[in-house]
Structure formats: structure tokens, C-alpha cells
Amino acid sequence: MINARVLGVLVVTAGVVLAGVFYNQRSQQHASAVVVTHFPALMDQANQVAKVQIEVGETAITLVKGEPRWTVEQKGNYPAAPDKIRSLILGLAELQRIEPKTSNPVLHAKLGLSNNDPQSASMLIRLKDQDESEILAVMIGKQKPAAVGGNRSQYYVRVPTDPQVWLTEGKLPSGRTPAAWIDQRILGPEVDNIQSVKVVHADGEQLQIRRAGKADHDFALLGLSEEEEVESIYSINNIPQTLQSLTADDVIPVDNIQLGTKPINVQIDTFEGGQINIAFFKQDDKVYARLTAADPTHEVDSAPAIEKIGVRKARWQEWVYVIPEHQYDAVAIKKTDLITASGATPEPRT
């Protein structure tokens, strides 16, 4: 039979053992919570990056930092999306190391990290400084959602000269074509002061909307008869809102494309006196937009306004934009689609 003294010794011993196990578990948890960045030196070198080269199979993407902005070399040095490039560089700098994987080159293709497979899912990224010295080279392979969810992902990565594959976690922007890296904004926030919009269809039918002042949220449809009334103010306001947010899926040098002869013409007049003309062409299963900035329709004594018109002319004169079809549909609406006879019940749209 165990006496009280022996029992006390056993209890103390068990407590020490349990405490040791608990301490060991806490230590392991703490160690696993330590964040280790995969490229620790990159954060200090981020501002030195002056060129980004991306290879996806046989597709090459070159992003060059110039004055005053980044450009996409394969798109005639069209302005690049600076926020996206910044997200790529910082995303690589903040990439967290999870665990080592295979170092067997035979298994690289399975993880999308093969050097010799043109059909590989890998993305080879090279960051260089202004002297063309390489700051970082990394291959990004297959990805999957991060274990904790959210908008982070896990990526298989390796350095091209090292067969060791690592599983990492972070957030990197996608973009596997040159068009995916262009600055998609066409008009931008400077057209928040739209005063009126006139849409002229190829058959001559016109639609014109206007608002009295900048503080007015709603646009009025002009040219209504006494028997006609607006069916939906939302559809009217959607026209200038779409123009303000007009985006480019791609850009094409104006000399490299033959456009049709029957566009839908849109004229935008602003409170500052500027005028923007857009010709929309629907052909080859795509929608193209050609923009021009006209001289002020009335005397303008504002130097910034005149300068803005000059910037627009320089920005648009050499390019044709490929835009999403849903944006074209919102702008190319006809007057008959916006009105209904007074007292009549609108027919359901199909």
C-alpha cells in the first residue's frame, strides 16, 4: 500500500512532467508562429527596382520604371499600373516561408516549376536595378488557397539556379500577359465634373443628358415630349458613371488597327469647358474606343484646365482601347430604351 510520503513524491513528479510537456508545446507553438520571410533582403532593396521582367512560357513581359511612370515595353511603352507593380515587389518581399519541399528536379514539373517546359504554369520573375544588375530572380509555381483563408495564397517557389522548392505564403498579383499590366484607367477621376453627354448612333438617333451643376447627382434626359417620361433615372445616371470608370482590357497603337466607318460617337462636355469625344467600334467580337480631346467649347481662363486638355490629347492620340462589352452596352443605350409613354406600363425587357 502506498504511504502518504510516496504518494506526494509521485504527485510532484507528475506535475513536473506535465509542466515540461506544456512548456515544450508552448515553445513549439511560439516557434511555429515566428514569421520568416523568404527573401529578407528584398524589403531594403524595393526602391531600387527599376525593371521587372516576367516570363510565362513563351510570353515575355517587361515593365520599366521611367520618368515619371512605369511603362509596359511590349505595349509600345504604354503606362503600366503602378499599384500592381508595387504589390508585386512588396508581395515578394513579404512572402513568408512555410516549409521546404522537394529538391528533385524530376518533380519540379508537377509543382509548375520546370525550367524546360514551355507549357509549365511557372512564372519567372526577375527584378533589376537601373544598372541592369539583378536584385532577385524567382520562379513562382502552382498556388493554392492559404490554410487560414482570406485573400492570401500559398505558392511553390524556387530560385532558378537552386533545385530546392519551398512552400510559401503571401499575396501576389496575377498577370500573365502584357495587357494585364497596363494602367486600365482611361478617363480617370478628372471627369467627375461631367456636365453633359451626347450619344449619336450610326443611324443618326441621338440621346443627350445634362445636369445643371456639379452638386446635382442626377442627370436629366433632354428632348422629352409631354407624353414621355423617364423609366429609370438609374439607367440615365449609369451613362456618365460608366464613362468615368471606363477601363481598358488592352491597348493597340492606332496605326496597327483598321477601324470601321460607322461608330457610335459620344461627346462629353465638362464644367471646366473641356470636351472629350469617344468613337466606339464594335467589330471582331470586341469593342474598341478611340478618344480625342477637343479644344474648349467656350473661353477658359484656367491654366490647369488648359494643361489638362493638352495632357489628354497627348495621352490618347496614339492609342485605341479595347473595353469591356458591358461598358459599351451601358453607353450605347438608345433614348427609346429610357422612356415610356406617360401612364403606360413599360414592357418587360428580355
Secondary structure, DSSP 8 states (H G I E B T S, - for coil): ---HHHHHHHHHHHHHHHHHHHHHHHHHHHHHHS--BSSTTHHHHGGG--EEEEEETTEEEEEEE-SS-EEEGGGTTEEB-HHHHHHHHHHHHT-EEEEE----GGGTGGGT--SS-TT---EEEEEE-TT--EEEEEEEEEEEE-TT-TT-EEEEEE-TT----EEEEE------SGGGGB--BSS-GGGTTEEEEEEE-TTS-EEEEE-SSTT----EE-S--TTEEES-HHHHHHHHHHHHT-B-SEEEEGGG----S--EEEEEEETTS-EEEEEEEEETTEEEEEEEEE--SS----HHHHHHHHHHHHHHTTEEEEE-HHHHHHHS--GGGTEEETT-------
